[in-house]
Amino acid sequence: MKKEDLKHGLEGVAVAISSISYVDGEKGKLVYRGFEIEDLVENSYFEEVAYLIWFGSLPNENEEDFIKSMLSKKRNLPENIVEMMRLFPENAHPMAVLRSVVSMLGMYSKEDNSTLENAINLTAKIPTIIAYWYRIKNNLPIIYPEEHLNHSENFLYMMFGELPEYSKCFDKALILHMEQGMNASTFASTVTSSTLSDIYSVITTAIGTLKGPLHGGANEKVLEMLEEIGDIEKVPEYIDNLIRNKKKIMGFGHRIYKTYDPRARILKKWVQEISAHEKVDFFDIAVKVEDVVVKRFKDKNIYPNVDFYSGILYNHFGIPKEFFTTIFAMARIVGWTAHAMEYRKNNRIFRPRSIYNGPKDLKYKDMKGVEING
């Protein structure tokens, strides 16, 4: 194998055949099981889209009742895991907590349980893990799940004890983050799944991958950048300084999209609509940043991605920035588990190659420098 055969970062390499989602980077389209994302966020809700991604079609009335019931009844965590969470370091990053608790939950699962059953179980529990850690970290009493609330409403209720205004917007934001083809965390989870490991190991892998600032962790970094800018008048100088020092502008550019990320366009519209009625922190700075960056890179097709406006929306709901990536995981677990189950139907363990460029034909010498023959 020659160096010229290397596809750095697996750029453009197809590793699976999938019917789950389709990304058209040139036209800026995202499709779940044949439905364009704009139609789903306009007309659907989390549970229905989760069913679509897992089963391949929108649910009928009985199927809708099934998925709602399954998700609402599996929200509770084992009490001794909750007690363990109380012993975690107070400054533990929420993604580290989520990764650790998901791994611990694997010890409570029977290996013969179906992957789908475990997928639904984990999808139901991840919001509880996030909300409990928020309450524990801030020395607040835990708010237990409410079965009568839907998936996104229950999460916001467990976090804050009430439902914020525009909570339906939060539900739709989860739909936007639910699936995105063979991205880094989905690929990582599929690699783990290809070994026939359990679904808890699969999702622990995915969470660890999503945590990185070049993947899901970017939404947290976007808000940090906007906080650092602080004033709309400082935007041009700040961006020019990043460009001059060849630093990454968080929330911009995408490996697949060569035009405006449709998810970013939708999120921007929602935040804009909210800002018409009340102040949305950092939105004016963000709009200015977008304007400056797009103009500076007008020949390179660099536009905001999903991370750019999602953090502003979550911040408006009162969610601390260090929790932003856990919200991403709370939605993306549906896509992760769907890909894991789909790949298993025609499974082959991943075994790529690397190109060796190290030394050869060295002779072993002991600590005194004496060459050993034989």
N, C-alpha and C positions, 0 to 999 in steps of 0.2 A: 504494500500500500504506500502510495506516494503522498507527499505533503500537499500537492495540488488537488488530491482527492478529498482532502479534509473539508468538511462543512462546519465551520466554526460556529458553536452554539446551535448546531443542527439546523442552520438557516435553510428553510425551504424543504427540509427532509420530511416526507410523509412516513408516519410510524404506525398508523392504524386507519381502518375504514370505519366511519361513524355516521349514524343517521340522527345524532342528537342535536347538533347545531351547525350553522354555516356562517362563516364570516367572509364578506366580500370587501376586501380592503380598499379596492379601487373606487367602489361606489359608496362606501360607508354604510354597509348593511349588515345587520345581525339578525339571524333567523333561528328560532327554536322549533325543531320538528316541523318545519314548513311555515311557521307563523312569524311574521316580521315583529321585531321587538316593540315597535311603536304601537301595533295593534294590541299586543299583550298587556303593556303597561296602561293602555287606555281603558281596556275592557275587563281585564282579569285581576287575579289576586294571588298571593303567595301559594296557598295550598293547591289551587287549580293548576298553576304553572308547574309546581313540583310534580304533580301527578302526570302532567304532560311529558315532562322530561324523563321521569322514571318509566312510564308505561307506553309512551309513544302516541297518545291521543288525549284529547280533553275529556274529563270525566263526565259521565251521565249523573243523574241525581243520586243514585245509590253509591256510585263510586266516589262522588263528592263527599257524601256522608262518611264513607269508609276512611278516606284520607284525613278528613278533619278530625274524626274520632281517634284514629291511630296517633296522630301528632299531638292531640291535646291530652291523651291519657299516659303518654310516656315522658312527660316533662320533668318529673321528680328525679332528684339525684339520691343515691344511697346516703344515708345520714352520716356514716363514718367518712365518706369522701368530703362531705361538707365540713366535718370537724377537721379533717386534714387541711382543707383550704384555709381554715382559721389559723393554721400554723405556718402558712407560707410567709415569706418576707413581705413586708408591707410595700416595698418598692418593686416587687416582681412585676415585670411587664405583663399586661393582660394576655398577649399572645403566648407567652411562656406558660402562664397558668392554664390557658385553654389547651395547649399541646399536652401538658402534663396530666390534666384531668381526663382528657380523652383517652390517653394511654392507660390510665388507671381503670377507666370504665371497661376496658377490654378484659380485665380480670373477672368481671361480673357477667360476662357473656359466655354462653355455651357455644363451643366450636361448631356444633351441628345446626345452630340457628341459621336460617337463610340470610344471604347477604342483604336482601331487600328489607327484611325485618330489622336487621341491625342498622341499615341505612336510615330507615324511618326513626328508629330509636335514637340514633345520634343526632339527626336533624332536629328532633324534638328537644333534646337535652342541651345542645350548644347554647341557645339563648339563656337557659337557666344558669349554666356555668358562668357566662359573661355577666349576667345581672347579679348573681350572688357575689362574684368577685368585686364588682363595683360597690356593692353594699358593705361587704366585709372590709375592703380597703379603706372605705370612708367612715368606718365605725358606725354604720347604720344597721338597724335590725333588718334581717332578711325578709323579703316579701315572697311568699310561696306562690307557685303558679295557680292560675284560675282557669279551669277547664272551659268555662263559657266564653272566654275571649279567644279571638283568632290568634294565629301564630305571631304576627307582628305586634298586635295590640297587647298580648300577654307579656311580650318582652319589654315593651315600654312601661307597662304597669309594674312589672317586677323591678325595673330600674328606678322608677320615680314615684310609684304609688298612685299615679294618675295618668291619664292619656293626654299627651300634649295636643295642641291644635295641629292640624295638618298631618295627623297620624297615618292617614291613608297614603299620603305622599311617601312616608317611610316604607310602607308595605310595597309600593311600586319601585322604590329604590332597591329593595331586596331582589325584585324580579330582574332588574337591570344587571345585578351582580351574580345572578344564579349560574350562568353558563357562558363560556367563551371559547369553545373548541379546545385544541391541544396546546394550552398555555403551559407555563413552567410548572405550576403546582399540579395541574391535571396530569401532565406527563409524568411528574415524579410519583404521583399516587398510582398511576397506571403501571409504572415500573414495579412498584411494590406489590400491586395486585397480581402482576404477571407471575410472581413467585408462588402464588396461591396462599399468600399470607392472609391473616384475618383483616376484616374491614377497619378495625380500630388501629392497626398498624398502618393501613393504607391512609387513613385520615390524619394520623399523627405525622406521617411523611408530608402530606399536603399542607398541613398547617405550618410546619417548619419551613417549607419552601415559600409559602405565601408571606411569611413574616419579613422576608428581605425587602429592603427599601427600593430595590429595582422591580419589585412585583407589588404585592398588596400593601406593603408598608409605605408605599409612595404617598398615599392619602394623608397619612400623619405628617410626612415631611412637607407636603404642600402647605398645610396650615402653619407649620413652623416657619416656612418661608414668608407667608403673608403676615404673620405676626412680626417677623424680623423687619419687613419693609415698613409696616406701621402707618404709612402715609401715602396717599395716592400720588403726591408730587415727587416722591422718592423712587417711583417705579422705574422710569427710564434709566437712571443712574445705576440702580441695583441690578437690573437685567444686563446692562452693558458691562458691568463689573464681572458678572458670572460668565458672560461670553468671552471677555478678555482673558479671564483666568481658566478658561476651558472647563468650567464646572457645569454639572447637569442642572437644567431648569426643571424642577420637579413638577410632574403633572402634565408634561408635554411630550409628544411623540409616542409612537406605538409601532411595534415590530410588524404588525399586519396592516393597520389602517394607514392609508396614504392620503386620506382626506379627513374631514372632521369625524371623530368618533361619535356614532349616533347616540351612545349612552351619555356622553358629555353634553351633547346638544339638548337632550331631554332634561338632564339635571339642571343645566343652566336656565332653561325655560321655567322650570318649577321654582328655582330660587328667585328668579326675576319676578315671578308672579307673587311670591310671598313678600318680596321686598317692596311691592307696590302698596302693601297694607301695614307693614311694620319693618323696623330696621333689621337688616341681616348683616351681622358683623363680617367684615372683610370682603363683602361682595363687590363693592366699588373698586377696591384695590385689585381684586381678581380680574374684573373686566378690563381694567387698565393693563394688567400684566398680559392678558391674552392679546390685547390690541398691539402692544409693543413687541411681543415675541413673534406673532404672526407676521408683522411687518419686517422685523429683523431677518426672518427666515422665509420670506415670501417665495423664494425659488426652491425651497427644500420640502414643502408640504408638511410642515410641522404645526400641529394643532393640539388643543387640549385633549387629554384622554379622560377616561372615567374617573380617575383619581382627583382631577383638578377641582371639580365642583362638588363632589360627594362629601368631602370633608367639611365644606362650608355648610351644607345641609345638615349633617350630623351635629356639627357644632351648634347650629341654631336650635336643635332639639335638646341641647344641654349635655350631649355625650362628650366626655373628655377626649382629646385627640389621641391619647395613647390606646383608646378602645376602638378607634376607627377600623383597624384591620381585622379585629374580631367580628365586626359587623359584616365585613366582606366575607369572612369564613362562614358566618352564620347563613349566608345565602349560597355561597359557592359549594357548600357540602353537597347540595343536590346534584350539581354537575359532576363533582368528583365521584360520587357513588354511582351515578349513572354510567360514567365512562368505565369505572372499575367492573361493573356488572356486564356491560356490553363487550368489553375486551375479553372477559372470561369465556364468552361463548365460542371464541375461536382462538384460544389462548396459546401464546408462545412466549416463553420468558425472554426478556430483552437481554441481549448480549452484544453491545456495540464493541468496536475496536478502538484502540488508540495508536498513534504513530510514535514509535520509540525514537528519541533523539539523544539518548544518553551514551556513555562510553561503552566500549566492548573490549573483550580480551584482556581484562585486568588480571594480574596475578596476586593471589592472597599473600600478605605479609603479616607476621605476628607483631606484637607491640614493640618488639626490639628492632623491627625492620628486616627480619630474616625472612626471605621468601620460602614458602612451603610448597614443595613439589608433590604431585601425586593426587 
